[in-house]
Amino acid sequence: MTTSTVKTNLLGLTQQEMEKFFDSIGEKRFRAGQVMKWIHHFGVDDFDAMTNVSKALRDKLKVIAEVRGPEVVSEDISTDGTRKWVVRVASGSCVETVYIPQGKRGTLCVSSQAGCALDCSFCSTGKQGFNSNLTAAEVIGQVWIANKSFGSVPATVDRAITNVVMMGMGEPLLNFDNVVAAMHLMMDDLGYGISKRRVTLSTSGVVPMIDELSKHIDVSLALSLHAPNDALRNQLVPINKKYPLKMLLESCQRYMSSLGEKRVLTIEYTLLKDINDKVEHAVEMVELLKNIPCKINLIPFNPFPHSGYERPSNNAIRRFQDQLHQAGFNVTVRTTRGEDIDAACGQLVGQVLDRTRRSERYIAVRELSADSDLAQNAANTN
């Protein structure tokens, strides 16, 4: 009786991990760079196509390794240029990846988990609970799929994807090792060569892992704030009960200080009608953030079924923004993109679920944590 060999998926291996892999099979370490270029620069998943690798090594790799990204279930393109991919991961669940073009920038919003355990009250992903962590291959695989879809292989100077934001489905810091590995690949010249200023991790506030992050990588940081005081944030973002605002902001400041450069924290704030959108909330926010170098992204809420929340009026949004502007903050209000393909903030659960049920006959946890609009804001960072 024979047992099948479990193949190593090379797609998710960092340069260091790839070198160790080739060491382990008795091959020279320089093979790591060759294979990484084929995978990430050329989008190749067939070892026979790697023409500068010996036939003997190609045959060996076919037995013990593979290059396997997530399965693409669907790809939709909006009239405004926004694109959305639904991909199925190994757990059987589906997640979404959204691309937002803006001038010369192209921002890819990437998911880190299927579902989410944090249960933020205004987030449909949180309402559905946690399903699974994505592997490093499934995280970077979203970049790999998007890059190939734009014909950006071989790699060129003028890339479609200039920015990547970990603002999709899930809390990235609760899938720490896989997310960090994927972000290293995003920035590696043997991977996608994206500037560290243009790779952003967004967190709801997992304080110990924010502190841990600085030991491993120096990407940009975004904080999903959504409330200017602990009482309200406890309701909207329950993890605040464990890591309240003072503790959270101190950890963010420590991380930003560790970068040793003039980089600012991005504050994400979803505006909910009559909940956190009043002038007094803006005044509290000014006081809370007065000593923190930051820019603020305001995201008017887009309702989803049974959310219990509404979008504020345009006047309320302007009043909130003006209050922050007058205090000297850099503030952006995000407009909705990709509505016609259900890629806008708050649109991604219901209609995608219904369509996929009809075509695939399965139920998957999905939604971009109401963050596809947040990703557009991150595109303005650099």
C-alpha positions as CSV (number, residue, x, y, z in Angstrom):
1,M,0.0,0.0,0.0
2,T,1.4,3.4,-1.0
3,T,0.7,6.8,0.6
4,S,0.5,9.9,-1.4
5,T,3.1,12.6,-0.9
6,V,1.9,15.9,0.6
7,K,3.3,18.5,-1.7
8,T,4.8,21.7,-0.5
9,N,2.9,24.8,-1.9
10,L,5.7,27.1,-3.0
11,L,3.4,30.0,-3.5
12,G,3.3,31.1,0.1
13,L,7.0,30.6,0.9
14,T,9.1,33.7,1.8
15,Q,12.6,33.9,0.3
16,Q,14.2,32.5,3.5
17,E,11.6,29.7,3.6
18,M,12.2,28.9,-0.1
19,E,16.0,28.7,0.5
20,K,15.4,26.3,3.4
21,F,13.2,24.2,1.2
22,F,15.8,23.8,-1.5
23,D,18.4,23.1,1.1
24,S,16.2,20.3,2.4
25,I,16.0,18.6,-0.9
26,G,19.8,18.8,-1.6
27,E,19.6,21.7,-4.0
28,K,21.5,25.0,-4.2
29,R,20.0,28.0,-2.4
30,F,20.1,30.2,-5.6
31,R,17.3,28.0,-7.0
32,A,14.9,29.8,-4.6
33,G,15.4,33.1,-6.4
34,Q,14.9,31.5,-9.8
35,V,11.6,29.8,-8.8
36,M,10.3,32.8,-6.9
37,K,10.7,34.9,-10.0
38,W,8.8,32.4,-12.1
39,I,6.0,32.3,-9.6
40,H,5.6,35.9,-8.7
41,H,7.1,37.9,-11.6
42,F,5.7,35.7,-14.3
43,G,2.7,34.1,-12.6
44,V,3.9,30.6,-13.6
45,D,2.4,27.5,-11.8
46,D,3.8,24.9,-14.2
47,F,7.3,23.7,-13.3
48,D,7.9,22.6,-16.9
49,A,7.6,26.3,-17.9
50,M,10.6,27.2,-15.7
51,T,13.1,27.0,-18.5
52,N,16.2,28.1,-16.6
53,V,15.7,25.2,-14.1
54,S,17.2,21.8,-15.0
55,K,14.8,19.1,-16.2
56,A,15.9,16.9,-13.4
57,L,15.0,19.5,-10.8
58,R,11.7,20.3,-12.6
59,D,10.8,16.6,-12.5
60,K,11.8,16.4,-8.8
61,L,9.6,19.5,-8.0
62,K,6.6,18.0,-9.8
63,V,6.7,15.1,-7.3
64,I,7.2,17.0,-4.0
65,A,5.9,20.6,-4.7
66,E,3.2,22.6,-6.3
67,V,2.2,26.2,-7.0
68,R,-1.4,26.5,-6.0
69,G,-3.4,29.6,-5.5
70,P,-7.1,29.8,-4.2
71,E,-9.8,28.8,-6.7
72,V,-11.4,31.7,-8.5
73,V,-15.2,31.4,-8.2
74,S,-16.0,34.6,-9.9
75,E,-14.6,37.9,-11.1
76,D,-16.7,41.0,-11.7
77,I,-15.7,44.4,-13.1
78,S,-17.5,47.6,-12.2
79,T,-18.2,50.5,-14.6
80,D,-15.9,52.6,-12.5
81,G,-13.0,50.1,-12.9
82,T,-13.4,48.4,-9.5
83,R,-12.8,44.7,-9.7
84,K,-13.9,42.0,-7.3
85,W,-12.8,38.4,-7.1
86,V,-14.6,35.7,-5.0
87,V,-12.1,32.9,-4.2
88,R,-12.6,29.6,-2.5
89,V,-9.9,28.6,0.1
90,A,-9.0,25.2,1.4
91,S,-11.5,25.2,4.2
92,G,-14.3,25.4,1.6
93,S,-15.3,28.9,2.5
94,C,-15.0,31.9,0.2
95,V,-13.4,35.3,0.6
96,E,-13.3,38.4,-1.5
97,T,-10.6,40.5,-2.9
98,V,-11.3,44.0,-4.3
99,Y,-9.2,46.2,-6.6
100,I,-9.8,49.9,-6.5
101,P,-8.2,52.0,-9.3
102,Q,-7.6,55.7,-8.5
103,G,-5.5,57.8,-10.9
104,K,-2.1,56.2,-11.2
105,R,-2.7,54.1,-8.1
106,G,-4.2,50.6,-8.0
107,T,-5.1,49.4,-4.5
108,L,-5.8,45.7,-3.8
109,C,-7.8,45.0,-0.7
110,V,-6.9,41.5,0.6
111,S,-8.6,39.2,3.0
112,S,-6.8,37.3,5.9
113,Q,-9.5,35.1,7.3
114,A,-12.8,33.5,6.3
115,G,-15.2,35.2,8.7
116,C,-14.1,37.0,11.9
117,A,-14.3,36.4,15.6
118,L,-14.3,40.0,16.8
119,D,-18.0,40.5,16.3
120,C,-18.0,44.3,15.6
121,S,-21.6,45.3,15.7
122,F,-21.7,47.1,12.4
123,C,-19.8,44.5,10.4
124,S,-21.6,41.7,8.6
125,T,-18.5,39.4,8.6
126,G,-18.4,39.6,12.4
127,K,-22.1,38.7,12.6
128,Q,-21.3,35.4,10.8
129,G,-18.5,34.3,13.1
130,F,-15.1,32.9,12.4
131,N,-14.5,30.1,10.0
132,S,-10.8,29.7,9.2
133,N,-7.4,31.4,8.9
134,L,-6.1,31.7,5.4
135,T,-2.7,30.2,4.7
136,A,0.2,32.4,3.6
137,A,-0.3,30.9,0.1
138,E,-4.0,31.9,0.2
139,V,-3.2,35.5,1.3
140,I,-0.5,36.1,-1.3
141,G,-2.5,34.1,-3.7
142,Q,-5.0,36.9,-3.9
143,V,-2.2,39.2,-5.1
144,W,-1.0,36.5,-7.5
145,I,-4.4,36.1,-9.1
146,A,-5.1,39.8,-9.4
147,N,-1.7,40.5,-10.9
148,K,-2.1,37.8,-13.5
149,S,-5.6,39.0,-14.4
150,F,-4.2,42.5,-15.3
151,G,-1.6,40.9,-17.6
152,S,1.1,42.3,-15.3
153,V,3.3,39.3,-16.1
154,P,6.1,39.4,-16.9
155,A,6.6,42.0,-14.1
156,T,6.8,45.6,-15.5
157,V,7.6,49.0,-14.0
158,D,4.1,50.2,-14.7
159,R,2.1,47.9,-12.5
160,A,-1.6,47.7,-12.1
161,I,-1.3,47.0,-8.4
162,T,0.7,49.7,-6.6
163,N,-0.7,49.4,-3.1
164,V,-1.9,46.4,-1.0
165,V,-4.1,46.8,2.1
166,M,-4.9,44.1,4.6
167,M,-8.4,45.4,5.1
168,G,-10.5,42.6,3.7
169,M,-12.3,39.9,5.5
170,G,-11.0,39.0,9.0
171,E,-8.6,40.5,11.6
172,P,-5.1,40.2,10.1
173,L,-3.3,40.2,13.5
174,L,-5.3,37.1,14.5
175,N,-3.6,35.3,11.6
176,F,-0.3,36.8,12.4
177,D,2.4,34.4,11.0
178,N,0.6,33.8,7.6
179,V,-0.2,37.5,7.1
180,V,3.4,38.6,8.0
181,A,4.8,36.0,5.6
182,A,2.5,37.2,2.8
183,M,3.4,40.9,3.4
184,H,7.1,40.0,3.2
185,L,6.4,38.5,-0.2
186,M,4.5,41.6,-1.2
187,M,7.6,43.7,-0.5
188,D,10.3,41.3,-1.6
189,D,12.0,42.2,-4.9
190,L,11.7,38.5,-5.7
191,G,8.0,38.8,-5.0
192,Y,6.0,41.9,-5.9
193,G,8.5,44.7,-4.9
194,I,5.8,46.9,-3.3
195,S,7.1,49.7,-1.1
196,K,6.7,49.2,2.7
197,R,4.8,52.5,2.7
198,R,2.3,51.1,0.3
199,V,1.5,47.9,2.2
200,T,-0.9,48.6,5.0
201,L,-2.2,46.4,7.8
202,S,-5.5,47.3,9.3
203,T,-6.5,46.2,12.8
204,S,-9.4,46.6,15.2
205,G,-6.9,46.7,18.1
206,V,-5.2,43.4,19.1
207,V,-2.7,45.2,21.3
208,P,-0.1,42.4,22.0
209,M,0.2,41.6,18.3
210,I,0.6,45.3,17.4
211,D,3.6,45.2,19.7
212,E,4.8,42.0,18.1
213,L,4.4,43.3,14.6
214,S,7.3,45.8,15.0
215,K,9.7,42.9,15.6
216,H,8.9,41.4,12.2
217,I,8.0,44.0,9.6
218,D,7.6,47.7,9.1
219,V,4.5,48.1,7.0
220,S,2.0,51.0,7.3
221,L,-0.6,50.7,10.1
222,A,-4.3,51.6,10.1
223,L,-6.5,51.5,13.1
224,S,-10.2,50.8,12.9
225,L,-11.3,53.3,15.6
226,H,-15.0,53.9,15.0
227,A,-15.7,55.5,18.4
228,P,-13.9,58.3,20.4
229,N,-14.6,56.9,23.9
230,D,-14.5,53.5,25.6
231,A,-18.2,53.3,26.4
232,L,-19.2,53.6,22.8
233,R,-16.3,51.6,21.4
234,N,-17.2,48.7,23.8
235,Q,-20.5,48.5,22.0
236,L,-19.2,48.8,18.5
237,V,-15.9,47.0,18.7
238,P,-16.1,44.5,21.6
239,I,-12.4,43.8,21.7
240,N,-12.1,47.3,23.2
241,K,-13.3,45.8,26.5
242,K,-10.0,43.8,26.6
243,Y,-7.8,46.5,25.1
244,P,-9.3,49.9,25.8
245,L,-8.4,53.1,23.9
246,K,-5.6,54.3,26.1
247,M,-3.8,51.0,25.9
248,L,-4.6,50.7,22.2
249,L,-3.3,54.1,21.1
250,E,-0.2,53.7,23.2
251,S,0.6,50.4,21.3
252,C,0.0,52.2,18.0
253,Q,2.3,55.0,19.0
254,R,5.0,52.4,19.9
255,Y,4.6,50.7,16.6
256,M,4.8,54.0,14.6
257,S,7.8,55.1,16.7
258,S,9.6,51.8,15.8
259,L,9.5,52.7,12.1
260,G,12.0,55.5,12.8
261,E,10.5,57.6,9.9
262,K,8.0,60.3,9.5
263,R,5.0,58.0,8.9
264,V,1.6,58.6,10.3
265,L,-1.1,56.3,11.6
266,T,-4.2,56.0,9.5
267,I,-7.5,56.2,11.5
268,E,-10.5,54.6,10.0
269,Y,-13.9,55.8,11.3
270,T,-17.2,54.4,10.0
271,L,-19.9,57.0,10.5
272,L,-23.2,55.6,11.8
273,K,-26.3,57.8,11.9
274,D,-27.1,59.1,15.4
275,I,-24.5,56.7,16.9
276,N,-21.1,58.1,16.5
277,D,-21.6,61.0,14.0
278,K,-22.4,63.9,16.2
279,V,-20.4,67.1,16.7
280,E,-19.6,66.1,20.3
281,H,-18.1,62.8,19.0
282,A,-15.9,64.8,16.7
283,V,-14.8,67.0,19.6
284,E,-14.0,63.9,21.6
285,M,-12.0,62.5,18.7
286,V,-10.0,65.7,18.4
287,E,-9.0,65.4,22.1
288,L,-8.3,61.7,21.8
289,L,-5.9,62.1,18.8
290,K,-4.4,65.5,19.5
291,N,-0.9,64.1,20.2
292,I,-0.9,61.3,17.6
293,P,0.4,62.1,14.1
294,C,-2.4,60.6,12.0
295,K,-4.7,61.0,9.0
296,I,-8.4,60.3,9.4
297,N,-10.6,58.4,6.9
298,L,-14.3,58.9,7.4
299,I,-16.5,56.2,5.8
300,P,-20.2,56.8,5.7
301,F,-21.9,53.5,6.6
302,N,-23.6,51.5,3.8
303,P,-26.4,49.5,5.4
304,F,-26.7,45.7,5.0
305,P,-29.8,43.7,5.9
306,H,-30.6,43.6,9.6
307,S,-27.6,45.7,10.5
308,G,-29.7,48.1,12.6
309,Y,-27.6,51.0,11.5
310,E,-28.1,53.8,8.9
311,R,-25.9,56.1,6.8
312,P,-25.7,59.6,8.2
313,S,-27.0,62.6,6.2
314,N,-24.5,64.5,4.0
315,N,-24.9,67.5,6.3
316,A,-23.9,65.4,9.4
317,I,-20.9,64.0,7.6
318,R,-19.8,67.5,6.6
319,R,-20.2,68.8,10.1
320,F,-18.1,66.0,11.5
321,Q,-15.4,66.5,8.9
322,D,-15.4,70.3,9.4
323,Q,-14.9,69.8,13.1
324,L,-11.8,67.7,12.5
325,H,-10.5,70.0,9.8
326,Q,-10.7,73.0,12.1
327,A,-8.6,71.2,14.6
328,G,-5.9,70.7,12.0
329,F,-6.4,67.1,11.0
330,N,-6.0,65.7,7.5
331,V,-9.5,64.2,6.9
332,T,-10.9,62.3,3.9
333,V,-14.5,61.3,3.3
334,R,-14.7,58.3,1.1
335,T,-17.2,58.0,-1.7
336,T,-18.7,54.6,-2.6
337,R,-17.1,52.6,-5.5
338,G,-18.1,49.4,-7.2
339,E,-21.8,49.4,-6.2
340,D,-22.9,47.8,-9.5
341,I,-20.8,44.6,-8.7
342,D,-21.7,44.6,-5.0
343,A,-18.2,45.5,-4.1
344,A,-19.1,48.6,-2.1
345,C,-18.9,48.8,1.7
346,G,-21.7,46.7,3.2
347,Q,-22.9,45.2,-0.1
348,L,-20.8,42.0,-0.2
349,V,-22.7,39.4,1.9
350,G,-26.3,39.1,0.7
351,Q,-26.2,39.4,-3.1
352,V,-22.9,37.6,-3.5
353,L,-24.2,34.8,-1.3
354,D,-27.4,34.4,-3.3
355,R,-25.6,34.4,-6.6
356,T,-23.0,31.9,-5.4
357,R,-25.7,29.6,-3.9
358,R,-27.3,29.4,-7.4
359,S,-24.1,28.7,-9.2
360,E,-22.1,26.7,-6.7
361,R,-24.6,25.3,-4.3
362,Y,-22.7,26.0,-1.2
363,I,-22.9,28.5,1.7
364,A,-19.7,30.5,2.4
365,V,-18.9,33.1,5.0
366,R,-17.9,36.2,3.1
367,E,-17.7,40.0,3.3
368,L,-14.9,42.5,3.2
369,S,-15.5,43.7,6.8
370,A,-17.2,46.7,5.3
371,D,-13.7,47.7,4.3
372,S,-13.6,47.9,0.5
373,D,-14.3,51.6,0.9
374,L,-11.6,51.8,3.5
375,A,-9.1,50.4,1.0
376,Q,-9.8,53.3,-1.3
377,N,-8.7,55.7,1.5
378,A,-5.5,53.8,1.9
379,A,-4.8,54.3,-1.8
380,N,-4.3,58.0,-1.0
381,T,-1.6,57.3,1.6
382,N,1.3,57.6,-0.9
